[in-house]
Amino acid sequence: MSLTPLDIQSKEFGKGFRGYVQEEVNDFLDRVSKELESLIKDNMDSKTEISKLQEKLGHYNKIEETLHNAIIVAQETAEEVKRNANKEAELIRREAEKDASRTIEDARYKASRILSEHDEL
């Protein structure tokens, strides 16, 4: 059972011969009651603030996870684009080599035809 400010304020002490000065006891109980009430309020405020901060933290954790996943997807996409670019570059290189070979073959054929014509003349 917890002690409340109301418990402190309503506490009655028995009177005895040569007991405590009642006014001092009551003043002290009032001070203790007010302090306890203030501490309880501060505690409740702190719990409310903690709850709000935990909610924000959860939200930020979700954002962090989303950003992390987005970065991973972006990295994978970049790697895929890079692989595709390399494949395309390789295809272009092969095509250029084929074209160069055809051009060389055509040039050789023309050169040999010109030499043949030259020899005939």
MARBA-3410 file (N, C-alpha, C, O; in Angstrom, 1 decimal):
121
0.8,-1.2,0.0,0.0,0.0,0.0,0.9,1.2,0.0,1.7,1.4,0.9 ~ 0.7,2.1,-1.0,1.6,3.3,-1.1,1.0,4.4,-0.3,-0.2,4.5,0.0 ~ 1.9,5.3,0.1,1.5,6.5,0.9,1.2,7.6,0.0,1.9,7.9,-1.0 ~ 0.0,8.3,0.2,-0.4,9.4,-0.6,-0.3,10.7,0.2,-0.2,10.6,1.4 ~ -0.3,11.9,-0.5,-0.3,13.1,0.3,-1.5,13.2,1.2,-1.4,13.8,2.3
-2.6,12.7,0.8,-3.8,12.8,1.6,-3.7,11.9,2.9,-4.1,12.3,4.0 ~ -3.0,10.8,2.8,-2.7,10.0,4.0,-1.9,10.8,5.0,-2.2,10.7,6.2 ~ -0.9,11.5,4.5,-0.1,12.3,5.4,-0.9,13.4,6.0,-0.7,13.6,7.2 ~ -1.7,14.1,5.2,-2.4,15.2,5.8,-3.5,14.8,6.8,-3.8,15.5,7.7 ~ -4.0,13.6,6.6,-5.1,13.2,7.5,-4.6,12.3,8.7,-5.4,11.9,9.5
-3.4,12.1,8.8,-2.8,11.3,9.8,-3.0,12.0,11.2,-2.7,13.2,11.4 ~ -3.6,11.3,12.1,-3.8,11.8,13.5,-2.9,11.0,14.4,-2.8,9.8,14.3 ~ -2.2,11.7,15.3,-1.4,11.1,16.3,-2.0,11.2,17.7,-2.7,12.1,18.0 ~ -1.8,10.1,18.4,-2.4,10.1,19.8,-1.6,11.1,20.6,-0.4,11.4,20.4 ~ -2.3,11.6,21.7,-1.6,12.5,22.6,-1.1,11.8,23.8,-1.8,11.0,24.4
0.0,12.1,24.2,0.6,11.5,25.4,1.2,12.6,26.3,1.3,13.8,25.9 ~ 1.5,12.2,27.5,2.1,13.1,28.4,3.5,13.5,27.9,4.3,12.6,27.6 ~ 3.7,14.7,27.8,5.0,15.3,27.3,5.3,14.8,25.9,6.5,14.5,25.6 ~ 4.3,14.7,25.0,4.5,14.3,23.6,5.0,15.4,22.8,5.5,16.4,23.3 ~ 5.0,15.2,21.5,5.5,16.2,20.5,4.6,17.4,20.5,3.4,17.3,20.9
5.1,18.5,20.0,4.3,19.7,19.9,3.4,19.5,18.7,4.0,19.4,17.5 ~ 2.1,19.5,18.9,1.2,19.2,17.8,1.3,20.1,16.6,1.3,19.6,15.4 ~ 1.5,21.4,16.8,1.6,22.3,15.7,2.9,22.0,14.8,2.8,22.1,13.6 ~ 4.0,21.7,15.5,5.2,21.3,14.7,5.0,20.1,13.9,5.4,20.0,12.7 ~ 4.4,19.1,14.5,4.1,17.8,13.7,3.2,18.1,12.5,3.5,17.6,11.4
2.2,18.9,12.7,1.3,19.2,11.6,2.0,20.0,10.5,1.7,19.8,9.4 ~ 2.8,21.0,10.9,3.6,21.8,9.9,4.5,20.9,9.1,4.6,21.0,7.9 ~ 5.2,20.0,9.9,6.1,19.0,9.2,5.3,18.1,8.2,5.7,17.9,7.1 ~ 4.2,17.6,8.7,3.3,16.7,7.8,2.8,17.5,6.6,2.8,16.9,5.5 ~ 2.5,18.8,6.7,2.1,19.5,5.6,3.2,19.7,4.6,3.0,19.5,3.4
4.4,19.9,5.1,5.6,20.0,4.2,5.9,18.7,3.5,6.1,18.7,2.3 ~ 5.8,17.6,4.2,6.1,16.3,3.6,5.0,16.0,2.6,5.3,15.5,1.5 ~ 3.8,16.3,2.9,2.6,16.1,2.0,2.8,16.9,0.7,2.6,16.3,-0.4 ~ 3.2,18.1,0.8,3.4,18.9,-0.4,4.6,18.4,-1.2,4.5,18.4,-2.4 ~ 5.6,18.0,-0.6,6.8,17.5,-1.3,6.4,16.2,-2.0,6.8,16.0,-3.1
5.7,15.3,-1.3,5.3,14.0,-1.9,4.4,14.3,-3.1,4.5,13.6,-4.1 ~ 3.5,15.2,-2.9,2.6,15.6,-4.0,3.4,16.1,-5.2,3.1,15.7,-6.4 ~ 4.4,16.9,-5.0,5.2,17.4,-6.1,6.0,16.3,-6.7,6.1,16.3,-8.0 ~ 6.6,15.4,-5.9,7.3,14.3,-6.5,6.4,13.4,-7.3,6.8,12.9,-8.4 ~ 5.2,13.1,-6.8,4.3,12.3,-7.6,3.9,12.9,-8.9,3.9,12.3,-10.0
3.7,14.3,-8.9,3.4,15.0,-10.2,4.6,14.9,-11.1,4.5,14.7,-12.3 ~ 5.8,15.2,-10.6,7.0,15.1,-11.4,7.2,13.7,-12.0,7.6,13.5,-13.2 ~ 6.9,12.7,-11.2,7.0,11.3,-11.6,6.0,11.0,-12.8,6.4,10.4,-13.8 ~ 4.8,11.5,-12.6,3.8,11.3,-13.7,4.2,12.0,-14.9,4.1,11.5,-16.0 ~ 4.7,13.3,-14.8,5.2,14.0,-16.0,6.3,13.3,-16.7,6.4,13.2,-17.9
7.2,12.8,-15.9,8.4,12.0,-16.4,7.9,10.8,-17.2,8.4,10.5,-18.3 ~ 7.0,10.1,-16.6,6.5,8.9,-17.3,5.8,9.2,-18.6,5.9,8.5,-19.6 ~ 5.0,10.4,-18.6,4.4,10.8,-19.8,5.5,11.2,-20.9,5.3,10.8,-22.1 ~ 6.5,11.9,-20.4,7.6,12.3,-21.4,8.3,11.0,-21.9,8.6,11.0,-23.1 ~ 8.6,10.1,-21.0,9.2,8.8,-21.4,8.4,8.1,-22.5,8.9,7.6,-23.5
7.1,8.1,-22.3,6.2,7.4,-23.2,6.3,8.1,-24.6,6.3,7.5,-25.6 ~ 6.2,9.5,-24.6,6.3,10.2,-25.8,7.6,10.0,-26.5,7.7,9.8,-27.7 ~ 8.7,10.0,-25.8,10.0,9.7,-26.3,10.2,8.3,-26.9,10.8,8.1,-27.9 ~ 9.6,7.4,-26.2,9.7,6.0,-26.7,8.9,5.9,-28.0,9.3,5.1,-28.9 ~ 7.8,6.6,-28.1,7.0,6.6,-29.3,7.8,7.2,-30.5,7.8,6.7,-31.6
8.4,8.3,-30.2,9.3,9.0,-31.2,10.4,8.0,-31.6,10.8,7.9,-32.8 ~ 11.0,7.4,-30.6,12.1,6.5,-30.9,11.7,5.4,-31.8,12.4,5.0,-32.8 ~ 10.5,4.8,-31.6,10.0,3.8,-32.4,9.8,4.3,-33.8,10.1,3.6,-34.8 ~ 9.3,5.5,-34.0,9.0,6.1,-35.3,10.4,6.3,-36.0,10.5,6.0,-37.2 ~ 11.4,6.8,-35.3,12.7,7.0,-35.9,13.4,5.7,-36.2,14.1,5.6,-37.2
13.1,4.6,-35.4,13.7,3.3,-35.8,13.1,2.8,-37.1,13.8,2.2,-37.9 ~ 11.8,3.0,-37.2,11.1,2.6,-38.5,11.7,3.4,-39.7,12.0,2.8,-40.7 ~ 11.9,4.7,-39.5,12.5,5.5,-40.6,13.9,5.0,-40.9,14.3,4.9,-42.1 ~ 14.7,4.7,-39.8,16.0,4.2,-40.0,16.0,2.9,-40.8,16.8,2.7,-41.8 ~ 15.1,2.0,-40.5,15.0,0.7,-41.2,14.6,0.9,-42.6,15.2,0.3,-43.5
13.7,1.8,-42.9,13.2,2.1,-44.2,14.4,2.7,-45.0,14.6,2.3,-46.2 ~ 15.1,3.6,-44.5,16.3,4.2,-45.2,17.4,3.2,-45.4,18.0,3.1,-46.5 ~ 17.6,2.3,-44.5,18.6,1.2,-44.6,18.2,0.3,-45.8,19.0,0.0,-46.7 ~ 16.9,-0.1,-45.8,16.4,-0.9,-46.9,16.5,-0.2,-48.3,16.8,-0.8,-49.3 ~ 16.2,1.1,-48.3,16.3,1.9,-49.5,17.7,2.0,-50.0,18.0,1.9,-51.2
18.7,2.1,-49.1,20.1,2.1,-49.5,20.5,0.8,-50.1,21.2,0.8,-51.1 ~ 20.1,-0.3,-49.5,20.4,-1.6,-50.0,19.8,-1.8,-51.4,20.5,-2.2,-52.3 ~ 18.6,-1.4,-51.6,18.0,-1.5,-52.9,18.7,-0.6,-53.9,19.0,-1.0,-55.0 ~ 19.1,0.6,-53.5,19.9,1.5,-54.4,21.2,0.9,-54.8,21.6,1.0,-55.9 ~ 21.9,0.3,-53.8,23.2,-0.3,-54.1,23.0,-1.5,-55.0,23.8,-1.7,-56.0
22.0,-2.3,-54.8,21.7,-3.5,-55.7,21.4,-3.0,-57.1,21.8,-3.5,-58.1 ~ 20.6,-1.9,-57.2,20.2,-1.3,-58.5,21.5,-0.8,-59.2,21.6,-1.0,-60.4 ~ 22.3,-0.1,-58.5,23.5,0.4,-59.0,24.4,-0.7,-59.6,25.0,-0.6,-60.7 ~ 24.5,-1.8,-58.8,25.3,-2.9,-59.3,24.7,-3.5,-60.6,25.4,-3.9,-61.5 ~ 23.4,-3.6,-60.6,22.7,-4.1,-61.8,23.0,-3.2,-63.0,23.2,-3.7,-64.1
22.8,-1.9,-62.8,23.1,-1.0,-63.9,24.5,-1.1,-64.4,24.8,-1.1,-65.6 ~ 25.5,-1.3,-63.4,26.9,-1.4,-63.8,27.1,-2.7,-64.6,27.8,-2.7,-65.6 ~ 26.5,-3.8,-64.1,26.6,-5.0,-64.9,26.1,-4.9,-66.3,26.7,-5.4,-67.3 ~ 24.9,-4.3,-66.4,24.3,-4.1,-67.7,25.1,-3.2,-68.6,25.3,-3.5,-69.8 ~ 25.7,-2.2,-68.0,26.6,-1.3,-68.8,27.8,-2.0,-69.3,28.2,-1.8,-70.4
28.4,-2.9,-68.5,29.5,-3.6,-68.9,29.2,-4.6,-70.0,29.9,-4.8,-70.9 ~ 28.0,-5.3,-69.9,27.6,-6.2,-70.9,27.4,-5.4,-72.2,27.8,-5.9,-73.3 ~ 26.7,-4.3,-72.1,26.5,-3.5,-73.4,27.8,-3.0,-74.0,28.0,-3.0,-75.2 ~ 28.7,-2.6,-73.1,30.0,-2.2,-73.6,30.7,-3.3,-74.3,31.4,-3.1,-75.3 ~ 30.6,-4.5,-73.8,31.3,-5.7,-74.4,30.6,-6.0,-75.7,31.3,-6.3,-76.7
29.3,-5.9,-75.8,28.6,-6.1,-77.1,29.0,-5.1,-78.1,29.3,-5.4,-79.3 ~ 29.1,-3.8,-77.7,29.6,-2.8,-78.6,31.0,-3.0,-79.1,31.3,-2.8,-80.3 ~ 31.9,-3.4,-78.2,33.3,-3.7,-78.5,33.3,-4.9,-79.5,34.0,-4.8,-80.5 ~ 32.6,-5.9,-79.3,32.5,-7.1,-80.2,32.0,-6.7,-81.6,32.6,-7.0,-82.7 ~ 31.0,-5.9,-81.6,30.4,-5.4,-82.8,31.4,-4.5,-83.6,31.5,-4.6,-84.8
32.1,-3.7,-82.8,33.1,-2.8,-83.5,34.3,-3.7,-84.0,34.8,-3.4,-85.1 ~ 34.7,-4.7,-83.3,35.7,-5.6,-83.8,35.2,-6.3,-85.1,36.0,-6.4,-86.1 ~ 34.0,-6.7,-85.2,33.4,-7.4,-86.4,33.4,-6.4,-87.5,33.8,-6.7,-88.7 ~ 33.0,-5.2,-87.2,32.9,-4.1,-88.3,34.4,-3.8,-88.8,34.6,-3.7,-90.0 ~ 35.3,-3.8,-87.8,36.7,-3.5,-88.2,37.2,-4.6,-89.1,37.9,-4.4,-90.1
36.9,-5.9,-88.7,37.4,-7.0,-89.5,36.8,-7.0,-90.9,37.5,-7.2,-91.8 ~ 35.5,-6.7,-91.0,34.9,-6.6,-92.3,35.5,-5.5,-93.1,35.7,-5.6,-94.3 ~ 35.7,-4.3,-92.5,36.3,-3.2,-93.2,37.7,-3.6,-93.7,38.1,-3.3,-94.8 ~ 38.5,-4.3,-92.8,39.8,-4.7,-93.2,39.8,-5.7,-94.4,40.5,-5.7,-95.3 ~ 38.8,-6.7,-94.3,38.7,-7.7,-95.3,38.3,-7.0,-96.6,38.8,-7.3,-97.7
37.3,-6.1,-96.5,36.9,-5.3,-97.7,38.1,-4.6,-98.3,38.3,-4.6,-99.6 ~ 38.9,-4.0,-97.5,40.1,-3.2,-97.9,41.1,-4.2,-98.6,41.7,-3.8,-99.6 ~ 41.3,-5.3,-98.0,42.2,-6.3,-98.6,41.7,-6.8,-99.9,42.5,-6.9,-100.9 ~ 40.4,-7.0,-100.0,39.8,-7.5,-101.2,40.0,-6.4,-102.3,40.4,-6.8,-103.4 ~ 39.7,-5.2,-102.0,39.8,-4.1,-102.9,41.3,-3.9,-103.3,41.6,-3.7,-104.5
42.2,-4.1,-102.3,43.6,-3.9,-102.6,44.1,-5.0,-103.6,44.8,-4.8,-104.5 ~ 43.6,-6.2,-103.3,44.0,-7.4,-104.2,43.4,-7.2,-105.6,44.1,-7.5,-106.5 ~ 42.2,-6.7,-105.6,41.6,-6.5,-106.9,42.3,-5.4,-107.7,42.5,-5.5,-108.9 ~ 42.7,-4.3,-107.0,43.4,-3.2,-107.6,44.8,-3.8,-108.1,45.3,-3.4,-109.2 ~ 45.4,-4.6,-107.3,46.7,-5.2,-107.7,46.6,-6.1,-108.9,47.4,-6.1,-109.8
45.5,-6.8,-108.9,45.2,-7.7,-110.1,45.0,-6.9,-111.3,45.5,-7.2,-112.4 ~ 44.2,-5.8,-111.2,44.0,-5.0,-112.3,45.3,-4.3,-112.8,45.5,-4.1,-114.0 ~ 46.1,-3.9,-111.8,47.3,-3.3,-112.1,48.3,-4.2,-112.9,48.9,-3.9,-113.9 ~ 48.3,-5.5,-112.4,49.1,-6.5,-113.1,48.6,-6.8,-114.5,49.4,-7.0,-115.4 ~ 47.3,-6.8,-114.7,46.7,-7.0,-116.0,47.1,-5.9,-117.0,47.3,-6.1,-118.1
47.2,-4.7,-116.4,47.5,-3.6,-117.3,49.0,-3.6,-117.6,49.4,-2.7,-118.3
END
